């Protein structure tokens, strides 16, 4: 994700990302990973007779 962001900035002719932008990207990555773990744990709790997709919809 960071690489894609840096590539877009390079295409726009800008330099490397600032420390503030780096921190925002790191926080976003942590948030996304946390949500992914939550979805996986919720998926493990899907009641019998309910599809995995329905279990993810509840998240």
ZAKELUM-117050 format. One record per atom (N, C-alpha, C, O, CB): residue number from 1; residue in three letters; atom name; x, y, z. Coordinates in steps of 0.2 Angstrom, whole numbers. Glycine has a CB too. Example, Ala and Ser with C-alpha at 12.3 -4.5 7.8 and 13.67 -1.06 7.14 Angstrom:
 pos code site     X     Y     Z
   1  Ala    N    66   -28    39
   1  Ala   CA    62   -22    39
   1  Ala    C    66   -16    39
   1  Ala    O    71   -17    42
   1  Ala   CB    57   -22    45
   2  Ser    N    64   -11    35
   2  Ser   CA    68    -5    36
   2  Ser    C    64     0    39
   2  Ser    O    67     6    40
   2  Ser   CB    70    -3    29
//
This chain:
 pos code site     X     Y     Z
   1  Unk    N     4    -6     0
   1  Unk   CA     0     0     0
   1  Unk    C     4     6     0
   1  Unk    O     3    11    -4
   1  Unk   CB    -5     0     6
   2  Unk    N     9     6     4
   2  Unk   CA    14    12     4
   2  Unk    C    17    13    -2
   2  Unk    O    18    19    -5
   2  Unk   CB    19    11    10
   3  Unk    N    19     7    -5
   3  Unk   CA    23     8   -12
   3  Unk    C    18    11   -17
   3  Unk    O    20    15   -21
   3  Unk   CB    25     1   -14
   4  Unk    N    12     9   -17
   4  Unk   CA     7    12   -22
   4  Unk    C     6    19   -21
   4  Unk    O     6    23   -26
   4  Unk   CB     0     8   -21
   5  Unk    N     6    21   -15
   5  Unk   CA     5    28   -13
   5  Unk    C    11    32   -16
   5  Unk    O    11    37   -18
   5  Unk   CB     4    29    -5
   6  Unk    N    17    29   -14
   6  Unk   CA    23    33   -16
   6  Unk    C    24    33   -24
   6  Unk    O    26    38   -27
   6  Unk   CB    30    29   -14
   7  Unk    N    22    27   -27
   7  Unk   CA    22    27   -35
   7  Unk    C    17    33   -37
   7  Unk    O    19    36   -42
   7  Unk   CB    19    21   -37
   8  Unk    N    11    34   -34
   8  Unk   CA     7    39   -37
   8  Unk    C    10    46   -36
   8  Unk    O     9    50   -40
   8  Unk   CB     0    39   -33
   9  Unk    N    13    47   -30
   9  Unk   CA    16    53   -29
   9  Unk    C    22    55   -34
   9  Unk    O    23    60   -36
   9  Unk   CB    19    54   -22
  10  Unk    N    26    49   -35
  10  Unk   CA    31    50   -40
  10  Unk    C    29    52   -47
  10  Unk    O    32    56   -51
  10  Unk   CB    35    43   -40
  11  Unk    N    23    49   -49
  11  Unk   CA    20    50   -55
  11  Unk    C    18    58   -56
  11  Unk    O    18    61   -61
  11  Unk   CB    14    46   -57
  12  Unk    N    16    60   -50
  12  Unk   CA    13    67   -50
  12  Unk    C    19    72   -49
  12  Unk    O    18    78   -49
  12  Unk   CB     9    68   -44
  13  Unk    N    25    69   -49
  13  Unk   CA    31    73   -49
  13  Unk    C    33    76   -42
  13  Unk    O    37    80   -41
  13  Unk   CB    30    79   -53
  14  Unk    N    30    73   -37
  14  Unk   CA    32    75   -30
  14  Unk    C    37    70   -27
  14  Unk    O    39    65   -30
  14  Unk   CB    26    74   -25
  15  Unk    N    41    72   -22
  15  Unk   CA    46    69   -19
  15  Unk    C    43    63   -14
  15  Unk    O    37    61   -15
  15  Unk   CB    50    73   -14
  16  Unk    N    47    61   -10
  16  Unk   CA    45    55    -5
  16  Unk    C    40    58     0
  16  Unk    O    39    64     1
  16  Unk   CB    51    52    -1
  17  Unk    N    36    53     3
  17  Unk   CA    31    55     7
  17  Unk    C    34    58    14
  17  Unk    O    39    57    16
  17  Unk   CB    26    49     9
  18  Unk    N    30    63    17
  18  Unk   CA    32    66    23
  18  Unk    C    31    61    29
  18  Unk    O    28    56    28
  18  Unk   CB    28    73    24
  19  Unk    N    34    63    35
  19  Unk   CA    33    58    41
  19  Unk    C    26    58    43
  19  Unk    O    24    53    45
  19  Unk   CB    38    61    46
  20  Unk    N    23    64    42
  20  Unk   CA    15    64    44
  20  Unk    C    12    59    40
  20  Unk    O     7    55    42
  20  Unk   CB    13    71    43
  21  Unk    N    13    59    33
  21  Unk   CA    10    55    28
  21  Unk    C    11    47    30
  21  Unk    O     7    43    29
  21  Unk   CB    11    56    21
  22  Unk    N    18    46    32
  22  Unk   CA    20    40    33
  22  Unk    C    16    37    39
  22  Unk    O    14    31    40
  22  Unk   CB    28    40    35
  23  Unk    N    16    41    45
  23  Unk   CA    12    39    51
  23  Unk    C     5    38    49
  23  Unk    O     2    33    52
  23  Unk   CB    12    45    56
  24  Unk    N     2    42    45
  24  Unk   CA    -5    40    43
  24  Unk    C    -6    34    39
  24  Unk    O   -11    30    40
  24  Unk   CB    -8    46    38
  25  Unk    N    -1    32    35
  25  Unk   CA    -1    26    31
  25  Unk    C    -1    20    36
  25  Unk    O    -4    15    35
  25  Unk   CB     4    26    26
  26  Unk    N     4    21    41
  26  Unk   CA     5    15    46
  26  Unk    C    -1    14    50
  26  Unk    O    -3     9    51
  26  Unk   CB    11    17    50
  27  Unk    N    -4    20    52
  27  Unk   CA   -10    19    56
  27  Unk    C   -16    16    52
  27  Unk    O   -20    12    54
  27  Unk   CB   -13    26    58
  28  Unk    N   -17    18    46
  28  Unk   CA   -22    15    41
  28  Unk    C   -20     7    40
  28  Unk    O   -25     3    41
  28  Unk   CB   -22    18    34
  29  Unk    N   -14     6    39
  29  Unk   CA   -12    -1    39
  29  Unk    C   -14    -5    45
  29  Unk    O   -17   -11    45
  29  Unk   CB    -5    -2    37
  30  Unk    N   -13    -3    51
  30  Unk   CA   -14    -6    57
  30  Unk    C   -22    -7    58
  30  Unk    O   -24   -12    60
  30  Unk   CB   -11    -2    63
  31  Unk    N   -25    -2    56
  31  Unk   CA   -33    -2    56
  31  Unk    C   -35    -7    52
  31  Unk    O   -40   -11    54
  31  Unk   CB   -36     5    55
  32  Unk    N   -33    -8    46
  32  Unk   CA   -35   -13    41
  32  Unk    C   -33   -20    43
  32  Unk    O   -38   -24    43
  32  Unk   CB   -32   -11    34
  33  Unk    N   -27   -21    46
  33  Unk   CA   -26   -27    49
  33  Unk    C   -30   -29    55
  33  Unk    O   -32   -35    55
  33  Unk   CB   -18   -27    51
  34  Unk    N   -32   -24    59
  34  Unk   CA   -36   -26    65
  34  Unk    C   -43   -28    62
  34  Unk    O   -46   -33    65
  34  Unk   CB   -36   -20    69
  35  Unk    N   -45   -24    57
  35  Unk   CA   -52   -26    55
  35  Unk    C   -52   -33    51
  35  Unk    O   -57   -37    52
  35  Unk   CB   -54   -21    50
  36  Unk    N   -47   -35    48
  36  Unk   CA   -46   -41    45
  36  Unk    C   -46   -47    50
  36  Unk    O   -49   -52    49
  36  Unk   CB   -39   -41    40
  37  Unk    N   -42   -46    55
  37  Unk   CA   -42   -51    61
  37  Unk    C   -49   -51    64
  37  Unk    O   -51   -57    66
  37  Unk   CB   -37   -49    66
  38  Unk    N   -53   -46    65
  38  Unk   CA   -59   -46    68
  38  Unk    C   -64   -50    63
  38  Unk    O   -68   -54    65
  38  Unk   CB   -62   -39    69
  39  Unk    N   -64   -49    56
  39  Unk   CA   -68   -52    52
  39  Unk    C   -66   -60    52
  39  Unk    O   -71   -64    52
  39  Unk   CB   -67   -50    45
  40  Unk    N   -60   -62    52
  40  Unk   CA   -58   -69    53
  40  Unk    C   -61   -72    59
  40  Unk    O   -63   -78    59
  40  Unk   CB   -51   -70    52
  41  Unk    N   -60   -68    65
  41  Unk   CA   -63   -71    71
  41  Unk    C   -70   -72    71
  41  Unk    O   -73   -77    73
  41  Unk   CB   -61   -67    77
  42  Unk    N   -74   -67    68
  42  Unk   CA   -81   -67    67
  42  Unk    C   -83   -73    63
  42  Unk    O   -88   -76    64
  42  Unk   CB   -84   -60    65
  43  Unk    N   -79   -74    58
  43  Unk   CA   -81   -79    53
  43  Unk    C   -81   -86    56
  43  Unk    O   -84   -91    55
  43  Unk   CB   -76   -79    47
  44  Unk    N   -76   -87    61
  44  Unk   CA   -76   -93    65
  44  Unk    C   -82   -94    69
  44  Unk    O   -83  -100    71
  44  Unk   CB   -69   -93    69
  45  Unk    N   -85   -89    71
  45  Unk   CA   -91   -89    75
  45  Unk    C   -98   -90    71
  45  Unk    O  -103   -89    74
  45  Unk   CB   -92   -83    79
  46  Unk    N   -97   -91    65
  46  Unk   CA  -104   -92    61
  46  Unk    C  -108   -98    63
  46  Unk    O  -105  -103    63
  46  Unk   CB  -102   -92    53
  47  Unk    N  -114   -96    65
  47  Unk   CA  -118  -102    67
  47  Unk    C  -120  -107    62
  47  Unk    O  -119  -106    56
  47  Unk   CB  -125   -99    70
  48  Unk    N  -121  -113    64
  48  Unk   CA  -122  -119    59
  48  Unk    C  -129  -117    55
  48  Unk    O  -133  -114    58
  48  Unk   CB  -123  -125    63
  49  Unk    N  -128  -118    49
  49  Unk   CA  -134  -117    44
  49  Unk    C  -133  -110    41
  49  Unk    O  -137  -108    37
  49  Unk   CB  -140  -117    48
  50  Unk    N  -129  -106    43
  50  Unk   CA  -128   -99    40
  50  Unk    C  -121   -99    36
  50  Unk    O  -116  -102    38
  50  Unk   CB  -127   -94    46
  51  Unk    N  -122   -96    30
  51  Unk   CA  -116   -96    26
  51  Unk    C  -111   -91    29
  51  Unk    O  -112   -87    33
  51  Unk   CB  -118   -94    19
  52  Unk    N  -105   -93    27
  52  Unk   CA   -99   -88    29
  52  Unk    C  -100   -81    26
  52  Unk    O   -98   -77    30
  52  Unk   CB   -92   -91    26
  53  Unk    N  -103   -80    21
  53  Unk   CA  -104   -74    18
  53  Unk    C  -109   -70    23
  53  Unk    O  -108   -64    24
  53  Unk   CB  -107   -74    11
  54  Unk    N  -114   -73    25
  54  Unk   CA  -119   -70    30
  54  Unk    C  -116   -68    36
  54  Unk    O  -117   -63    39
  54  Unk   CB  -125   -75    31
  55  Unk    N  -111   -72    38
  55  Unk   CA  -107   -71    44
  55  Unk    C  -103   -65    43
  55  Unk    O  -102   -61    48
  55  Unk   CB  -103   -77    46
  56  Unk    N  -100   -64    38
  56  Unk   CA   -96   -58    36
  56  Unk    C  -101   -51    36
  56  Unk    O   -98   -46    38
  56  Unk   CB   -92   -58    30
  57  Unk    N  -107   -52    33
  57  Unk   CA  -111   -46    33
  57  Unk    C  -113   -44    40
  57  Unk    O  -114   -38    40
  57  Unk   CB  -118   -49    29
  58  Unk    N  -113   -48    45
  58  Unk   CA  -114   -45    52
  58  Unk    C  -109   -41    54
  58  Unk    O  -110   -37    59
  58  Unk   CB  -115   -51    56
  59  Unk    N  -103   -42    52
  59  Unk   CA   -97   -38    54
  59  Unk    C   -97   -31    54
  59  Unk    O   -93   -27    56
  59  Unk   CB   -90   -40    51
//
